[in-house]
Every structure is written in C-alpha cells, then in structure tokens.
Amino acid sequence: MAIRVSPAPKPLRTVYDNFKGVDFSTDDLLVDKNHSPYCLNMISDKGGQPEKRAGWRILKTVESPVNCIQQGFINGENLILIHGGTKLYKYQNNEITQLANGLNNEKSSIFFAEHQNKTKGFILTGREYYVYDGEKAEDVSNIATIPLFTIAKKPNGGGTQLNPLNLLQSGFTEAFAGDGSSTAFHLSFGNLDNTIVKVQIMEGNGNWVNKQENTDFTVNRSTGIVTFTSAPGTSPVGGEDNVKITAYRTVEGYADRIKKCLTYSRFGIGGNNRVFVTRNADYKAQDWWSELNDPTYFPDLNYSVIGNGNTAVMGYAKLGENQLIIKEDNQQDTTVFSRVGVLNDKTPTFPVKIGITGNGAVSPYSFAQLVDEPLFLSRNGIYAVTSNAITYERTLQNRSYYVDARLTKEPNLENATAVQWDNYYLLAINGNVYLLDSRQKAVSRDNPNSFVYECFFWDNINANCWLVYDGELYFGDLDGNICKFNTDILKMNKYNDNGKPITAIWTTKLDDDNMPEMTKTLQKKGCVVTTKPFTRSNIEIGIRTSDMSNPFVVKEQYLGVLDFSDIDFEYFTFISNDNARTVVIKKKIKKYRALQFVLKNDKLNQGFGIFNIVKNYVAVNYVKE
C-alpha cells in the first residue's frame, strides 16, 4: 500500500524596502510596506532612506523661556539677538550680553532692517517695540521719525499737509512762511505735551538757526499757538518756508497700536521694503504698515481691517507677488486674504482681496515656506496655500496626512512653532517634532490631483522657537537654553541629545501577508535586515505578533566599522568593510497571523539606518476559532 506524504509548505518571501516615512493615519495592520506605523527620531538621508537624526547640544542659557532668536548683521558684525523671559540678549563671539530687561515675557518677533542707512535689530513683544543699533537697545519711539506734517503754512494756519502723523512718535513738524509782521504762529493741534518745543528760523544767508523756548518765543500748549518775541522775517529764498516748529502731542493708544503687535512681515512694491505688523489683541483683525524703508515710521492712516472684525489675523505668508494674510478659523468666514502693492497717482496702496474660505490657522508661530509653498498649522493638520497657474485660483491643500491623526490630538496646538530647514518643514509642539519632507511626496488620498509630503516624528525637542543660520538649525527651549543640532559634527559624537542617547525606532506594518485566514511560520533561515554602515552602530531586532501587545527581542548585534580617526574601545571592531551590513535574524516564529519587525538603536553616539528587511515564511493552516 502506497504511503501518501503531504508536500512541504511552499516557502514565501516578503521584502520591505523603498522606505518613505511614518504613517499614523491608520492601524498597524493597514499601513503599506513602505511606511512605518511607528517611526521615531529618524530622517531621510539624501537618497530618501531612513536614518537616525542628529542630536543637539546646549550652547548657552538665558532667562527662560526663550521667546525668540534671530540672526543678523549690525555694523558689519554677525550676531544673534535673543529674547529670553523678560530680557533681551546679544549672542556674539560665543558670549552672551544682556541688552535690556523688563520686556514682556511672550513669544515675540525679531527682525533686522535698514534705518537711516544702518542695519538695526527690532523686536516686537506684544507690549514693547524695541530697537538695537549695535550700541544700545531702547524703545523705538525714542528714535522714531518725526514727520514734516505741513508745509507752506501761513502764521494763522492753512498750508498743505505733506506727511501723516507717526503712530510711534508724538512729535510733528510744521513749516511756515513768515510774513515779517506776524508773531503768533498757529499749529494744527492744541493740547501739546510739556516736551520742549523746537523752532528753527532761516536767516538772510540761508542758514537755519535754533531758537529757545521762553527766550525767543513762548508756547500756549492748550491752544497750540507759538508766539515770538519779535516777528520772523520773510523767507530769504523765494517760495520756501523759513520757520520750522516741532511740537509734541501724545495721542493715547497710538503707539500701542504698533507696540502691542507680535507678528511682522516684510512686503512692499518692487521689494520687501516695508514692515507690516499685526496680532494686536486690541485690534485682532487689523494690521499696519510702515513707511518705505523706515520701520520706525507707521503713518496713522496706514492700516487695514482684514475681513470679519471678530476673527484674529494669525500671520503672513508669500505666494508670488502676493502677501497672504491668514486668519483663525471660525467655521464660516474667509480665512485667507491676499494683498498686492499698487501705485495710485504715485501713492502706494495695499488693497486686500478676499481669498479662501476654509481651514484657518491655529498657531501664529506655525508659518513657514517649504520650497515655494506657504504652510501653516490648522486644527485639521498642516495646510499649504496653492495657486493654479492657469486659472490663478487659490486653494488650501493638506500636506500632513500621514501624521494628522497624532498631530491634531496634541494639546496646546496654539503654541506650535515651525521652521523651514534643509527642505524640511519642522513643527515643534509639546517636546515633539513633526517633520515634512519636501523631497518625498505621495499622491493625496483625498485628491488624486494633489499630493502630501512624507513625514517623520521626533521626540525630546523642547523647542519654543527656531533659528536657521548658515544652513544650521538652532532652537530655544522653555528652560532658557539656546541649542544647536549637531549636523556640523562629522563623527559619531553627533548622535546624542546634549550627552544623552537618542532612541531611534523603525517598525514595519503588522503584516498578515494578505492571508488573514492563514497562520504562518517565520523561517529560521532567509530572514535578514540590511543596515546602513556607520563607524559605530548597533541594532536591536524585536518581533511582535498580532496576539502580543509588546515586541520581544530576538537579536542584538553591533555593526560598527573600524575607523582609526574615531575609535571607541567599548565598541571596538576589526571590521573595516564600510559597505551595507546584513544581519541574519535566525529566529523561528510559529503559528502567527500577522507579524511586525521592530528595529531599534538607543545607544549613545551611534548611527543607525535601514535599507531593507527580508522575511521568509510559510503558510501553515487555516485560522481556527
């Protein structure tokens, strides 16, 4: 009688490669093979493969928290201005110098701009508007432009208004044409401040001479009349004014319209030659803009009310020649407006056009330009403002689909802060960083004509503000630390967070191999992980099956390469081959329904990267209840 022998199960093979990034959008079982349902502290290398991120180190510590850091040049010297707690600092030549104290302890804005042919640093704190010129920091009002308000004015009034009043400056100048007999000169305003009134009179030789209050003239501050002890003569230059009077009149709340702002943008006609400011809590739907190339002069008429007065402006972005103004979301009104600069009879105007109704911004600190796309954070994820090149229609499109399920559940989203660095968009919130990779895109699941960015997720980054300078990434944290990422370090000691190990993890999907009805057995032979070579590296390989809550470690192996320029005797090796390393798993797992690989490196000063994972298995039996 013939004996029947059941054929051996056919060996099957799955390869996980061409890795992209993390996918928090769905269950571990439903993620595709290219994505990781939990990827921690990894970033794409230049070829798109995931590797461990560089760590960071503390450079200096100031009063906490670090509210803003910005780099610029003053008097040709490179420096960084820091707003920490209630103080303003200069960081230069590796030294911290305090410049001012008593500032509003609020996330702020710092920018560098030309003023009187000299670059200066400006800071908006929500209560103060300060300037630093390389020697001292002071209230901008102390140096703000005094406008020439009227010209061709007769002693008893009239004249032509030349320039508007400056919100930041109580002073104004009026130019008169003396008639040789009048002693009383009427200013445009009464109720003057007690500040000394300044007067200049042009003499017969054309020179201007200063006159003294209470000696050469008296001032009735209530009526705004300046009375000379002797009448100024007529102008020695035909058609020109010969009397200039500078007086001071404070209008309550004028300066606060600018000083209480927290956000700025550079924009203008033919260049970024004006400063626009917004986020004044008293005028939440309003913004103001400065005079041409003068961030100390904000004319009292240079303002716009953006849309619904009950919803706040959150920030600015750029799209082509347009300035975008993004507001908070109230579920019904327009959230994105656009502005262009135009000349009307040689007068610059900045009309605002209604744009897009949809997602509004939730954090005023989340604006950053990724390549040519303005991005911001909404309650529903990170969105881009896009424009159709043919129809010029602007739309909002989601770019962070893969991390939205986790990101949108983070508390305190209104404090999230973003930066563009090395073609990545980084958004920090609650010690975590969500990273969008502009080099890698995927077709949007909601719109086949659109795309989303591949994403990564980091922890242990307590960033409250960011700075990118000379291609390097810095951040200020809630504890007052100025930190720098170790991308400038070429050896393995770049892989630590201020001396502590970085935990990097890549997991595959919980894979049922498209056979949910079958149990499978992982073969002891033919299962390997190919890793990226580093001078020092280690891999811990864990496996989790569908009936386990946590993975168990099946192998740990040191993967370092001998490098005489960077030797660590704790992990010494004679292996000098710097090609990709193959790690054989050699573990048999019986009767699993779905299986997940968990690859981990948590060692100090070690690199880590994954190229592919090969799984060999056999299908065994149908699943039983």
Secondary structure in CASP SS format (residue, H / E / C, confidence):
PFRMAT SS
TARGET T0000
AUTHOR 0000-0000-0000
METHOD secondary structure of the structure
MODEL  1
M C 1.00
A C 1.00
I C 1.00
R C 1.00
V C 1.00
S C 1.00
P C 1.00
A C 1.00
P C 1.00
K C 1.00
P E 1.00
L E 1.00
R E 1.00
T E 1.00
V E 1.00
Y E 1.00
D C 1.00
N C 1.00
F C 1.00
K C 1.00
G C 1.00
V E 1.00
D C 1.00
F C 1.00
S C 1.00
T C 1.00
D C 1.00
D C 1.00
L C 1.00
L C 1.00
V C 1.00
D C 1.00
K C 1.00
N C 1.00
H C 1.00
S E 1.00
P C 1.00
Y C 1.00
C E 1.00
L E 1.00
N C 1.00
M E 1.00
I E 1.00
S E 1.00
D C 1.00
K C 1.00
G C 1.00
G C 1.00
Q C 1.00
P E 1.00
E E 1.00
K E 1.00
R C 1.00
A C 1.00
G C 1.00
W E 1.00
R E 1.00
I E 1.00
L E 1.00
K E 1.00
T E 1.00
V C 1.00
E C 1.00
S C 1.00
P C 1.00
V E 1.00
N E 1.00
C E 1.00
I E 1.00
Q E 1.00
Q E 1.00
G E 1.00
F E 1.00
I E 1.00
N C 1.00
G C 1.00
E E 1.00
N E 1.00
L E 1.00
I E 1.00
L E 1.00
I E 1.00
H E 1.00
G E 1.00
G C 1.00
T C 1.00
K E 1.00
L E 1.00
Y E 1.00
K E 1.00
Y E 1.00
Q E 1.00
N C 1.00
N C 1.00
E E 1.00
I E 1.00
T E 1.00
Q E 1.00
L E 1.00
A E 1.00
N E 1.00
G C 1.00
L C 1.00
N C 1.00
N C 1.00
E C 1.00
K C 1.00
S C 1.00
S E 1.00
I E 1.00
F E 1.00
F E 1.00
A E 1.00
E E 1.00
H E 1.00
Q C 1.00
N C 1.00
K E 1.00
T E 1.00
K E 1.00
G E 1.00
F E 1.00
I E 1.00
L E 1.00
T C 1.00
G C 1.00
R C 1.00
E C 1.00
Y E 1.00
Y E 1.00
V E 1.00
Y E 1.00
D C 1.00
G C 1.00
E C 1.00
K C 1.00
A E 1.00
E E 1.00
D E 1.00
V H 1.00
S H 1.00
N H 1.00
I C 1.00
A C 1.00
T C 1.00
I C 1.00
P C 1.00
L E 1.00
F E 1.00
T E 1.00
I E 1.00
A E 1.00
K E 1.00
K E 1.00
P C 1.00
N C 1.00
G E 1.00
G C 1.00
G C 1.00
T E 1.00
Q E 1.00
L C 1.00
N C 1.00
P C 1.00
L C 1.00
N E 1.00
L C 1.00
L C 1.00
Q C 1.00
S C 1.00
G E 1.00
F E 1.00
T E 1.00
E E 1.00
A E 1.00
F E 1.00
A C 1.00
G C 1.00
D C 1.00
G C 1.00
S C 1.00
S C 1.00
T C 1.00
A E 1.00
F E 1.00
H E 1.00
L C 1.00
S C 1.00
F C 1.00
G C 1.00
N C 1.00
L C 1.00
D C 1.00
N C 1.00
T C 1.00
I C 1.00
V C 1.00
K E 1.00
V E 1.00
Q E 1.00
I E 1.00
M E 1.00
E C 1.00
G C 1.00
N C 1.00
G C 1.00
N C 1.00
W E 1.00
V E 1.00
N E 1.00
K E 1.00
Q C 1.00
E E 1.00
N C 1.00
T C 1.00
D C 1.00
F E 1.00
T E 1.00
V E 1.00
N E 1.00
R C 1.00
S C 1.00
T C 1.00
G C 1.00
I E 1.00
V E 1.00
T E 1.00
F E 1.00
T C 1.00
S C 1.00
A C 1.00
P C 1.00
G C 1.00
T C 1.00
S C 1.00
P C 1.00
V C 1.00
G C 1.00
G C 1.00
E C 1.00
D C 1.00
N C 1.00
V E 1.00
K E 1.00
I E 1.00
T E 1.00
A E 1.00
Y E 1.00
R C 1.00
T C 1.00
V C 1.00
E C 1.00
G C 1.00
Y H 1.00
A H 1.00
D H 1.00
R H 1.00
I H 1.00
K H 1.00
K C 1.00
C C 1.00
L C 1.00
T E 1.00
Y E 1.00
S E 1.00
R E 1.00
F E 1.00
G C 1.00
I C 1.00
G C 1.00
G C 1.00
N C 1.00
N C 1.00
R E 1.00
V E 1.00
F E 1.00
V E 1.00
T E 1.00
R E 1.00
N E 1.00
A C 1.00
D C 1.00
Y E 1.00
K E 1.00
A E 1.00
Q E 1.00
D E 1.00
W E 1.00
W E 1.00
S C 1.00
E E 1.00
L C 1.00
N C 1.00
D E 1.00
P C 1.00
T C 1.00
Y C 1.00
F C 1.00
P E 1.00
D C 1.00
L C 1.00
N C 1.00
Y E 1.00
S E 1.00
V E 1.00
I C 1.00
G C 1.00
N C 1.00
G C 1.00
N C 1.00
T C 1.00
A C 1.00
V E 1.00
M E 1.00
G E 1.00
Y E 1.00
A E 1.00
K E 1.00
L E 1.00
G C 1.00
E C 1.00
N E 1.00
Q E 1.00
L E 1.00
I E 1.00
I E 1.00
K E 1.00
E E 1.00
D C 1.00
N C 1.00
Q C 1.00
Q C 1.00
D C 1.00
T E 1.00
T E 1.00
V E 1.00
F E 1.00
S E 1.00
R E 1.00
V C 1.00
G C 1.00
V E 1.00
L E 1.00
N E 1.00
D C 1.00
K C 1.00
T E 1.00
P E 1.00
T E 1.00
F C 1.00
P C 1.00
V E 1.00
K E 1.00
I E 1.00
G E 1.00
I E 1.00
T E 1.00
G C 1.00
N C 1.00
G C 1.00
A E 1.00
V C 1.00
S C 1.00
P C 1.00
Y C 1.00
S C 1.00
F C 1.00
A E 1.00
Q E 1.00
L E 1.00
V C 1.00
D C 1.00
E E 1.00
P E 1.00
L E 1.00
F E 1.00
L E 1.00
S E 1.00
R C 1.00
N C 1.00
G E 1.00
I E 1.00
Y E 1.00
A E 1.00
V E 1.00
T E 1.00
S E 1.00
N C 1.00
A C 1.00
I C 1.00
T C 1.00
Y C 1.00
E C 1.00
R E 1.00
T E 1.00
L E 1.00
Q E 1.00
N E 1.00
R C 1.00
S C 1.00
Y H 1.00
Y H 1.00
V H 1.00
D H 1.00
A H 1.00
R H 1.00
L H 1.00
T C 1.00
K C 1.00
E C 1.00
P C 1.00
N C 1.00
L H 1.00
E H 1.00
N H 1.00
A C 1.00
T E 1.00
A E 1.00
V E 1.00
Q E 1.00
W E 1.00
D C 1.00
N C 1.00
Y E 1.00
Y E 1.00
L E 1.00
L E 1.00
A E 1.00
I E 1.00
N C 1.00
G C 1.00
N E 1.00
V E 1.00
Y E 1.00
L E 1.00
L E 1.00
D E 1.00
S E 1.00
R E 1.00
Q E 1.00
K E 1.00
A E 1.00
V E 1.00
S C 1.00
R C 1.00
D C 1.00
N C 1.00
P C 1.00
N C 1.00
S C 1.00
F E 1.00
V E 1.00
Y E 1.00
E E 1.00
C E 1.00
F E 1.00
F E 1.00
W E 1.00
D C 1.00
N C 1.00
I C 1.00
N C 1.00
A E 1.00
N E 1.00
C E 1.00
W E 1.00
L E 1.00
V E 1.00
Y E 1.00
D C 1.00
G C 1.00
E E 1.00
L E 1.00
Y E 1.00
F E 1.00
G E 1.00
D E 1.00
L C 1.00
D C 1.00
G C 1.00
N E 1.00
I E 1.00
C E 1.00
K E 1.00
F E 1.00
N H 1.00
T H 1.00
D H 1.00
I C 1.00
L C 1.00
K C 1.00
M H 1.00
N H 1.00
K H 1.00
Y C 1.00
N C 1.00
D E 1.00
N C 1.00
G C 1.00
K E 1.00
P C 1.00
I C 1.00
T C 1.00
A E 1.00
I E 1.00
W E 1.00
T E 1.00
T C 1.00
K C 1.00
L C 1.00
D E 1.00
D C 1.00
D C 1.00
N C 1.00
M C 1.00
P C 1.00
E C 1.00
M E 1.00
T E 1.00
K E 1.00
T E 1.00
L E 1.00
Q C 1.00
K C 1.00
K C 1.00
G C 1.00
C C 1.00
V E 1.00
V E 1.00
T E 1.00
T E 1.00
K C 1.00
P C 1.00
F C 1.00
T C 1.00
R C 1.00
S E 1.00
N E 1.00
I E 1.00
E E 1.00
I E 1.00
G E 1.00
I E 1.00
R E 1.00
T E 1.00
S C 1.00
D C 1.00
M C 1.00
S C 1.00
N C 1.00
P C 1.00
F E 1.00
V E 1.00
V E 1.00
K E 1.00
E E 1.00
Q E 1.00
Y E 1.00
L C 1.00
G C 1.00
V C 1.00
L C 1.00
D C 1.00
F C 1.00
S C 1.00
D C 1.00
I C 1.00
D C 1.00
F H 1.00
E H 1.00
Y H 1.00
F C 1.00
T C 1.00
F C 1.00
I C 1.00
S C 1.00
N C 1.00
D C 1.00
N C 1.00
A C 1.00
R E 1.00
T E 1.00
V E 1.00
V E 1.00
I C 1.00
K C 1.00
K C 1.00
K C 1.00
I E 1.00
K E 1.00
K E 1.00
Y E 1.00
R C 1.00
A C 1.00
L E 1.00
Q E 1.00
F E 1.00
V E 1.00
L E 1.00
K E 1.00
N E 1.00
D C 1.00
K C 1.00
L C 1.00
N C 1.00
Q C 1.00
G E 1.00
F C 1.00
G E 1.00
I E 1.00
F E 1.00
N E 1.00
I E 1.00
V E 1.00
K E 1.00
N E 1.00
Y E 1.00
V E 1.00
A E 1.00
V E 1.00
N E 1.00
Y E 1.00
V C 1.00
K C 1.00
E C 1.00
END
